């Protein structure tokens, strides 16, 4: 269930973010800014949406790839990136990232900025397995996911393991939303070595609520 039609409506009717996640910037900068030829670094974002993170990747001179189920989102991302950076190496696709249409061992970094958490737990494990195959040996995974107890947790309709169609908070109206316990992170990331694990949190609704997100950076293990 890697693609939910609710997102096509969201991208058509809602102005979406244009600028990258600070955590994505930090991950790319720490790991790849010193590379002499940045075009040799291949970065894929799954569930790339309207391309805010890939706009940054292209701006910094890396080879960028993106996949999203929304034709509208890919259209917006392609127009913006190609207009602003016509010489950048960019490849954006409409597709379901439960089966990634790329060669194995292709990418230096794969970004998941709260896309996989729109999927059921066991389906998410399979998506991470796909990511593992597509990363180069020692390649990096950046994944951000809503944490157990974040605003919206245990509200609305229970639809799966730690998953709801929530009826309040930032995930209201966004379809299937799965929240992650700390102890479940290694279960999701089989075959990865966790390099960094952080919790990002902020208050919301005049200090009445808290939005909590896991940020994980992990290496593909080699055997």
LINVEN-V284339 format. One record per residue. RES is the residue in one letter. PHI is phi as a letter, one per 40 degrees, with the letter a starting at -180 (999 if undefined). OMEGA is omega in whole degrees, 0 to 359 (none if undefined). Layout:
BEGIN
RES	PHI	OMEGA
RES	PHI	OMEGA
END
This chain:
BEGIN
X	999	186
X	c	181
X	b	179
X	b	184
X	d	180
X	d	183
X	c	176
X	c	178
X	c	180
X	c	183
X	c	178
X	c	190
X	b	186
X	b	174
X	c	186
X	b	182
X	c	180
X	b	187
X	b	190
X	c	174
X	c	178
X	d	180
X	c	176
X	c	178
X	d	182
X	c	180
X	c	181
X	c	183
X	c	183
X	c	189
X	b	189
X	b	184
X	c	183
X	c	179
X	c	185
X	c	180
X	b	186
X	c	180
X	c	177
X	c	180
X	c	182
X	b	184
X	b	179
X	b	169
X	b	176
X	c	187
X	g	189
X	c	179
X	f	183
X	c	166
X	g	181
X	d	180
X	c	181
X	c	172
X	d	178
X	c	180
X	d	179
X	c	180
X	d	182
X	c	172
X	g	178
X	c	174
X	c	187
X	b	181
X	b	179
X	a	177
X	b	178
X	a	180
X	c	184
X	c	176
X	c	180
X	c	180
X	c	180
X	c	177
X	c	180
X	c	181
X	c	182
X	c	182
X	c	182
X	c	185
X	c	181
X	c	178
X	c	184
X	c	183
X	b	187
X	c	181
X	c	180
X	c	175
X	c	187
X	b	175
X	b	180
X	b	184
X	b	168
X	c	181
X	a	180
X	c	187
X	c	171
X	c	174
X	b	188
X	c	185
X	c	181
X	b	177
X	c	173
X	c	176
X	f	187
X	c	194
X	b	175
X	c	180
X	a	172
X	b	184
X	b	170
X	b	181
X	b	178
X	g	172
X	b	182
X	c	181
X	c	172
X	c	183
X	b	178
X	c	188
X	d	182
X	c	174
X	c	179
X	c	176
X	d	180
X	c	178
X	c	177
X	c	176
X	c	175
X	c	179
X	c	179
X	d	180
X	c	186
X	c	177
X	c	170
X	c	175
X	d	183
X	g	180
X	c	187
X	b	168
X	b	168
X	b	179
X	b	179
X	b	186
X	a	180
X	c	184
X	c	173
X	d	179
X	g	177
X	c	181
X	d	184
X	h	177
X	d	177
X	g	173
X	b	178
X	g	185
X	b	176
X	c	184
X	b	180
X	i	180
X	c	182
X	f	184
X	b	181
X	a	158
X	c	193
X	c	182
X	b	173
X	a	177
X	g	186
X	c	181
X	c	176
X	c	180
X	g	184
X	b	175
X	g	185
X	c	182
X	b	181
X	b	179
X	b	190
X	b	171
X	c	179
X	d	184
X	c	178
X	c	183
X	c	178
X	c	178
X	c	178
X	c	189
X	b	177
X	c	180
X	g	177
X	b	173
X	b	184
X	c	181
X	c	178
X	a	174
X	b	182
X	b	173
X	b	175
X	b	181
X	a	176
X	a	175
X	c	180
X	a	177
X	f	179
X	f	176
X	g	183
X	c	185
X	b	178
X	b	174
X	b	184
X	b	184
X	b	171
X	c	170
X	b	184
X	b	171
X	b	187
X	b	176
X	c	170
X	c	178
X	c	176
X	b	185
X	b	none
END
